[in-house]
Amino acid sequence: MDASVKKIPLTIGSHSYNIVIGSEILSTIDFSSVMLSPDKTGYVVSERVWGLYRDYISQVFSVKDAGDFIVMNDGEENKNYRYAEQFFEWLLGKGFTRKSMLVAIGGGVVGDFAGYCAALFMRGIPVVHVPTTLLAMVDSSIGGKVAVNISAGKNIVGVFYQPAMVLSDVRFLATLPDGELKNGITETVKHALIGESSLLAMMLNHDLKSIKERDTLEEIIYLSAGFKAGVVCEDEKESGRRAILNFGHTIGHAIESVMEYRGISHGEAVAIGLKGAMEISREMGFITREDVSVFDECARRYELLNSEHRFDPADVIDHMKYDKKNYGGRINFVLLKSLGVPQFDCEVPEDVLKHVLSGL
Ligand SMILES: NC(=O)c1ccc[n+]([C@@H]2O[C@H](COP(=O)([O-])OP(=O)(O)OC[C@H]3O[C@@H](n4cnc5c(N)ncnc54)[C@H](O)[C@@H]3O)[C@@H](O)[C@H]2O)c1
């Protein structure tokens, strides 16, 4: 393997695997550690990524039978239960068995969908994630949460299912639109604020233009993915510390939900949520104005906050009470005790919450 390739080893329970990060790395990977001689390999590929990288993907995986590519329209609406059932039937029709494996090539939608199907097909076949968005490289491909949506809500039906390998090839990011890049940057800023100080220093040293340089992206993905990997190795099923990864997401999810997922990206909503969580942490007397300004500086450098979004704080509070991560009408916040020191399960008085939300 090339010296510039970065590797993050993970051990979760009895399962060990690697996250491999680099440029143009796919052809150098040896799959024998994933499964010795699978009888069939199915490649679930995002339609958009297939359109952009068909030659590269076909060549690096040396796929002889084009029928083993499953090109998926990766709109969020297709990450669903019914599509999964069709997919299982397709796999059976193509002769997939317990000795087969899947490779998911795309953003978080493809990764969640293919991971969910791999977890259930024949009670579980290996899945390799090849994330092609920054968000998928630093967040969704790591930690084994896989799920599909039902009409009652997003990611409601799912399991924890660890991949056999994650291959983050930075080459794919060259075509990622800025809006999608920012969705990933927001998660990276979150990791930087809640614990990865060298990542924070890097984020404060770059901007939306300079971060696109390949070496910079590789280093940022390495630090950000490494931080998340460390957290999930400690607490796979989110019975404790893994909850810190929800920093900024309690408010962010509620805003997305109030806005019915229209006119606001996940990254924009989480960025507002991060600002809210920083301000609440300050109002509770944990962090200083200077600490909050560290987030503000990241938001400025990467253009994460969009001041045009309007929402009613009372609606946001109502939605937070229904979040699946909250229970008993209690809203559980992740706050910062100080920069890099998160605390989960914090209760926040409603007047503090209202005050902060109306200032966002
Ligand atoms: N499992 C987890 O822990 C976890 C964590 C966070 C998010 N998620 C899930 O991830 C999904 C969001 O993932 P996402 O942000 O990667 O979005 P996505 O998968 O919807 O991809 C975003 C867009 O970018 C396109 N795209 C993908 N790669 C590209 C490339 N290299 N060049 C150009 N375009 C490209 C896709 O076609 C899509 O239009 C959601 O479904 C969310 O629920 C899961």
The ligand as an SDF file (V2000), in Angstrom:
LIG
                    3D

 44 48  0  0  0  0  0  0  0  0999 V2000
  -25.4080    6.2020    9.3330 N   0  0  0  0  0  0  0  0  0  0  0  0
  -25.0660    7.3120    9.9380 C   0  0  0  0  0  0  0  0  0  0  0  0
  -24.4330    7.3080   11.0020 O   0  0  0  0  0  0  0  0  0  0  0  0
  -25.4350    8.6140    9.3020 C   0  0  0  0  0  0  0  0  0  0  0  0
  -24.8710    9.8130    9.7720 C   0  0  0  0  0  0  0  0  0  0  0  0
  -25.1850   11.0000    9.1060 C   0  0  0  0  0  0  0  0  0  0  0  0
  -26.0320   10.9860    8.0070 C   0  0  0  0  0  0  0  0  0  0  0  0
  -26.5850    9.8050    7.5970 N   0  0  0  0  0  0  0  0  0  0  0  0
  -27.4550    9.7470    6.4210 C   0  0  0  0  0  0  0  0  0  0  0  0
  -26.6590   10.1180    5.2990 O   0  0  0  0  0  0  0  0  0  0  0  0
  -27.4970   10.7010    4.3070 C   0  0  0  0  0  0  0  0  0  0  0  0
  -26.8460   11.9810    3.8290 C   0  0  0  0  0  0  0  0  0  0  0  0
  -25.6060   11.6440    3.2680 O   0  0  0  0  0  0  0  0  0  0  0  0
  -24.8440   12.6220    2.2470 P   0  0  0  0  0  0  0  0  0  0  0  0
  -24.7470   13.9770    2.8510 O   0  0  0  0  0  0  0  0  0  0  0  0
  -23.6210   11.9310    1.8150 O   0  0  0  0  0  0  0  0  0  0  0  0
  -25.9010   12.8050    1.0890 O   0  0  0  0  0  0  0  0  0  0  0  0
  -26.3020   11.9750   -0.2040 P   0  0  0  0  0  0  0  0  0  0  0  0
  -25.9750   10.5630   -0.1350 O   0  0  0  0  0  0  0  0  0  0  0  0
  -27.7110   12.3760   -0.4520 O   0  0  0  0  0  0  0  0  0  0  0  0
  -25.3950   12.6690   -1.3160 O   0  0  0  0  0  0  0  0  0  0  0  0
  -25.5420   14.0490   -1.5690 C   0  0  0  0  0  0  0  0  0  0  0  0
  -25.6140   14.3370   -3.0690 C   0  0  0  0  0  0  0  0  0  0  0  0
  -24.3050   14.2750   -3.6050 O   0  0  0  0  0  0  0  0  0  0  0  0
  -24.2820   13.4210   -4.7550 C   0  0  0  0  0  0  0  0  0  0  0  0
  -22.9320   12.8670   -4.7880 N   0  0  0  0  0  0  0  0  0  0  0  0
  -22.4240   11.8460   -4.0340 C   0  0  0  0  0  0  0  0  0  0  0  0
  -21.1090   11.7320   -4.2720 N   0  0  0  0  0  0  0  0  0  0  0  0
  -20.7890   12.6650   -5.2020 C   0  0  0  0  0  0  0  0  0  0  0  0
  -19.5830   13.0370   -5.8330 C   0  0  0  0  0  0  0  0  0  0  0  0
  -18.4330   12.4370   -5.5450 N   0  0  0  0  0  0  0  0  0  0  0  0
  -19.6210   14.0390   -6.7420 N   0  0  0  0  0  0  0  0  0  0  0  0
  -20.7870   14.6890   -7.0110 C   0  0  0  0  0  0  0  0  0  0  0  0
  -21.9440   14.3940   -6.4360 N   0  0  0  0  0  0  0  0  0  0  0  0
  -21.9460   13.3950   -5.5310 C   0  0  0  0  0  0  0  0  0  0  0  0
  -25.4000   12.4470   -4.5190 C   0  0  0  0  0  0  0  0  0  0  0  0
  -25.8630   11.9080   -5.7490 O   0  0  0  0  0  0  0  0  0  0  0  0
  -26.4550   13.3470   -3.8660 C   0  0  0  0  0  0  0  0  0  0  0  0
  -27.1660   14.0710   -4.8470 O   0  0  0  0  0  0  0  0  0  0  0  0
  -28.8580   10.8900    4.9440 C   0  0  0  0  0  0  0  0  0  0  0  0
  -29.7170    9.8810    4.4860 O   0  0  0  0  0  0  0  0  0  0  0  0
  -28.6000   10.7260    6.4390 C   0  0  0  0  0  0  0  0  0  0  0  0
  -29.7090   10.2240    7.1250 O   0  0  0  0  0  0  0  0  0  0  0  0
  -26.2830    8.6330    8.2090 C   0  0  0  0  0  0  0  0  0  0  0  0
  1  2  1  0
  2  3  2  0
  2  4  1  0
  4  5  1  0
  4 44  2  0
  5  6  2  0
  6  7  1  0
  7  8  2  0
  8  9  1  0
  8 44  1  0
  9 10  1  0
  9 42  1  0
 10 11  1  0
 11 12  1  0
 11 40  1  0
 12 13  1  0
 13 14  1  0
 14 15  2  0
 14 16  1  0
 14 17  1  0
 17 18  1  0
 18 19  2  0
 18 20  1  0
 18 21  1  0
 21 22  1  0
 22 23  1  0
 23 24  1  0
 23 38  1  0
 24 25  1  0
 25 26  1  0
 25 36  1  0
 26 27  1  0
 26 35  1  0
 27 28  2  0
 28 29  1  0
 29 30  1  0
 29 35  2  0
 30 31  1  0
 30 32  2  0
 32 33  1  0
 33 34  2  0
 34 35  1  0
 36 37  1  0
 36 38  1  0
 38 39  1  0
 40 41  1  0
 40 42  1  0
 42 43  1  0
M  CHG  2   8   1  16  -1
M  END
$$$$
